[in-house]
Amino acid sequence: MNLNEQLAEELKTAMKAQDVTRRDTLRLVRAAIKNVEVDVQHALNDEEVLDVIRREAKRRRESIEEFRRGNRLDLVEK
């Protein structure tokens, strides 16, 4: 099972468990992967999927830092 299939299974599990935070996070990651696949016009391998996940995680960390600087603790917690 490749990483993309594993993410799809994890999404199903999160949906069944009604874990909203995990479900939404997995949906965001899968959407980012799909966008890259459309851009490069081929299915991503596991290493490329990991690159997308790393990039998205970095974006979130940077956003959290910006929210802290702007005293938006409600958005930091989210």
Buried (B, 14 or more C-beta within 10 A) or exposed (E): EEBBEEBBEBBEEBBEEEEEEBBEBBBEBBEBBEEBBEEEEEEBEEEBBEBBBEEBEEEEEEEBEEBEEEEBEEEBEE
